[in-house]
Amino acid sequence: MKYLFTCLITFFIVIVLCCCIVPYTYSYSNHKKAESEYGKEFNPQRVQMGIPSIPESWEIHSINSGITWGYEQFSEAGDPPYPRYSQKRIVIVDENTIRETDFYQGSREEVRSDGDRIRDAIYVTCVYSPIDLNVECDAYYSTFEFDSDISREEAIEILNEWGIKYP
């Protein structure tokens, strides 16, 4: 009976360890694969598709399960001036679909009644196949007054008004 109890405890410990280690290893390997396949090395394909490249000075700032991760502009002197291109979030939907969202912040900022600061922002999301580089994009414009879906062309026009070249 003591032998059976020891075997059960050992089996339970092995199961717990596997449940803790395997997801971490899977997440880490997915992240490394994503970074090597869709990180800065993928910039020539981004140029070909007409979507923004990841600037060389940007660093990875977040990882979620190895399939969602983002790059962000960092500066030792604090935040760079506005308006600015500030973030790219990459999601590996599946092996044939990648979604990238580029985040731009405008120079106009308002303070809400609850004290939160709201800055004009544009999000341009492009979904593409890494196999044939077929890309579809849409955009979202957020201001203090309203939030609205807009076309990619409208987003580019607003970004140009802000002095930001897209891509």
C-alpha positions, 0 to 999 in steps of 0.5 A: 500500500505504501508503494502505491501511495509513493507511486501516486505521489510521484505521478502527481508531482510529474504531472504538476511539473509537466503542466508548469514547464511545458506551456512555458517552453512552448510559449518561449519557442513560439516567441523565438519562432515569431521573433525570428520569422516576423521580427525585424528580419521580416521588414523587407516583406513589410516594405513589399506589402506597403506596411510599416517596418519595425524601426531598428531602435525599437525593442520588444516590450510585451509577449503573450503566449508567444503568439502576440507580441509588440515592439515599442519606441523607447528613449532614455530621455523619456517619451519622444515628441508627439505626434509619433509612430509609437508601437507595433503589435504582431499576432500570429493568428495561424500559420497562414495569417498574421495580423499587425497593428501599428499605433500612432499618437497625435499631438492633441491631448484632452483631459476627461472629467475623471482626470484621464488623458486622451490623445488623438490616436490612429490604429492601422491593422493589416492582416496578411498571408506570409506565404503570398504576402496578400494584405488587407488593411483597415484603420481606427481613429480615436479622439476625445470627441469620437471613435470611428472606423476609417479607411487606410487611405483616410488614416494615411491622410491624417498621418500626413497632416500630423507630419508622419509618413506612412509606411 
